Amino acid sequence: MNTLFDKIWDSHVVQNVQDGPTQLYIDRLYCHEVTSPQAFDTLRDKGIKAFRPDHVVAMPDHNTPSDQQKEISDPIGCKQVNTLSSNCAQFGIKHFAMGTKDNGIIHVVGPEKGLSLPGMTIVCGDSHTSTHGAVGAIAMGIGTSEVAQVLASQCILQSKPKTMRINIEGELQPGVTAKDVALYIMAQVTTSGATGYAVEYAGSAIRNMSMEGRLTLSNLSIEMGSRAGLIAPDETTFAYLKDREYAPKGAEWDAAVAKWRQLKSDDNAVFDKELTFKAEDIKPRITFGTNPGAGIAIDGTIPTYDGMSEAEAAQLKSQLDYMQFQPGQKLEGTPVDYCFLGACTNGRIEDFRAFASVVKGKKKAPNVVAWLVPGSWLVRQQIIEEGIDKILTEAGFELRLPSCSSCLAMNPDKVPAGKLSISTSNRNFVGRQGPGARTILASPLTVAASAITGKVTDPRTMEISPIKAAEVTKVVSKPQDCPNCAFGSTTAPKADDEAKSVHKAFNVVKSTCLPINIDNNNTDNIIPARYLAFTTRDPKFYGDAFMHDIRFDANNKPVADFVMNIAPFNETPAEGKREIIIGGKNWGSGSSREHAAWAIAGYGIRVVITSSFADIHRNNLLNCFVLPVIVSEEFRQELLASVEKDANTIVTVDVPNQTVTNEATGHSEKFDINGYKKHCLLNGFDDIDYLLSNKDKIESFENK
């Protein structure tokens, strides 16, 4: 009666911590330059080595430019990339340097090299780690403190999520891709609908999906709150992985496949939740708002306020104001300024074939700036081998170099403020592609059609010239135009002597509050992506960035009507004063970046109270000694009402007794926290100390 998730999880349990999380063994840790510097610093602070460096693979991707890769003009991003190189040299970790044939986006490179295999547990300090679940693995995004846990012990402390199966039955219609399936599911279940679950995708439409399509679908699992998204391995999986560089070979391959064939949910497996959708109901999709769940069929219209609560209407209005759209508006035919093909969502060879099938024999609209960015050097090599580059060039497009590129504003590929981009990336958050940039998410087919017409276009209205796939290339030779890498430094960095976070033990927090009543307040809101490029651990630096692009406009002037700029809520948090946030529902959705928790802690916040958190962010807050407290929606509304009536309302959070009290009304609610984490908070202990105290258990597990 076990699910696929249960089988993999249970086979990796080192121990179940009493009244606490599971100590889970990790087969593969991926590191990139953004979320790893402070994790390596933690090892240096504790004077320890990487526990199993051969289980770790690292590469830069976020800061990598796509126009050339001989230098990084931004000194901050350059430092981050160099720091990753030197950290890998010091700790003996495999490093695929920028500009070398092995480099690319980490979630594209891992599967295509056979580093991600069925039955594995895989983690990375990046929320889109769920991508690797497409091969039949448990793959989860984690925070920087958890990256340090795995580096130090090859284990992670996690609570086992519930299980959900999403079935897509039937046959997808022409013009509908895996990206459209993912956007459709998100619109049905919402961006928080899978919070607390690991999702298995199943059904005839999934079984008939290519490996690249499955990788796209699993990639977007996090956008509905899921901890992981996985698909049972089958002949499609095995054909994709066979002969990959790091996949088993010969007799070992045969033995591995025999074992992998057992990795499927039992016929009578019981899931905590199960949903089924009809493939024929799915049309090409686009988004209209500032979260991936705010989407419609391409021939549909934006929702109106009819039937919405006041809060729901306010949320929709905020999104539409930013996007410069109107309720009831039809977006098909809307002029676009930028088109982006790429990212860990849609940067694979199949995506470029799809794009080329639309633009072949046509010309790019003159008003459109287009960035076509492969997800790896292997993808770029195959594009050239198949002649797709010539089709793109003849249509007026330029093939760029592998990079995360315009998925997020951490490299030169930024969309200017106010411009509208239609993009194959994974997030349309405020400022995601650049400060003030507006983003519509879509499939490679829809982006290609829009790049030709210069406006949002249904790909089903375009002539398609199918691109015949050549024999799949699985090993990278020296790619054409691959530059020499300038980032091969082997000088180990000194321990960071800047200010470091100090864990302040909890007891009772009694304070006035800061109400930030924004539902789905995502991590890009909490800390904009450009602040991720810093390697510092200075809490004040990140505190100053807290909610920056919501607090300030494009000219860095305070937004007058935002709560953090209104007295007395604009006062600096101190003991007893604004140490508690009362947040909106699904607080912390989006990225796994621990920087968001650092920003909250650095600003001076000790407690965040809401009725629901995104799972990864909740763990990150705990690891940063900020207490995430879940209360009922009714009590959250009561707290907000009390603070609205009296800005100096006191709320008391009693950790030993696990209660929250509204001193204005005398009402209290209990909150949950497991005994292990409660002990850590009350005593200022961290997880690495605990894991290393169980080294014998880890080694016994490895010897099984």
Salt bridges, closest charged atoms under 4 A:
ASP6 OD1 - LYS160 NZ 3.03
ASP10 OD1 - LYS160 NZ 3.19
ASP27 OD2 - HIS12 NE2 2.58
ASP41 OD1 - ARG44 NH2 2.84
ASP41 OD2 - ARG537 NE 3.45
ASP45 OD2 - ARG537 NH1 2.64
ASP54 OD1 - HIS55 ND1 3.31
ASP61 OD1 - HIS62 ND1 2.52
ASP102 OD1 - LYS101 NZ 3.74
ASP102 OD1 - LYS113 NZ 2.79
ASP126 OD2 - HIS32 NE2 3.24
ASP126 OD2 - HIS62 NE2 3.39
ASP126 OD1 - HIS107 NE2 3.12
ASP126 OD1 - HIS128 ND1 3.92
GLU223 OE2 - HIS128 NE2 2.59
GLU223 OE2 - ARG427 NE 2.89
ASP234 OD1 - ARG214 NH1 2.86
GLU235 OE2 - ARG261 NH1 2.27
GLU245 OE1 - LYS113 NZ 2.64
ASP266 OD1 - LYS7 NZ 2.81
GLU274 OE2 - ARG165 NE 2.68
ASP299 OD2 - LYS283 NZ 3.27
ASP299 OD2 - ARG460 NH2 3.67
ASP321 OD2 - LYS317 NZ 2.75
GLU332 OE1 - LYS330 NZ 3.59
GLU386 OE2 - ARG353 NH2 2.74
GLU398 OE1 - ARG400 NH1 3.74
ASP413 OD1 - ARG400 NH2 3.21
ASP458 OD2 - ARG460 NH2 2.72
ASP481 OD2 - ARG380 NH2 3.96
ASP519 OD2 - LYS585 NZ 3.90
ASP524 OD1 - ARG432 NH1 3.39
ASP524 OD1 - ARG593 NH2 3.22
ASP544 OD2 - LYS540 NZ 3.01
ASP549 OD1 - ARG530 NH2 2.62
ASP549 OD1 - HIS548 ND1 3.07
GLU571 OE2 - ARG578 NE 2.69
GLU633 OE2 - ARG636 NH2 2.87
GLU638 OE1 - HIS667 ND1 2.74
ASP686 OD2 - LYS46 NZ 3.25
ASP687 OD2 - LYS677 NZ 3.07
ASP689 OD1 - LYS46 NZ 2.84
GLU702 OE1 - ARG52 NH2 2.62
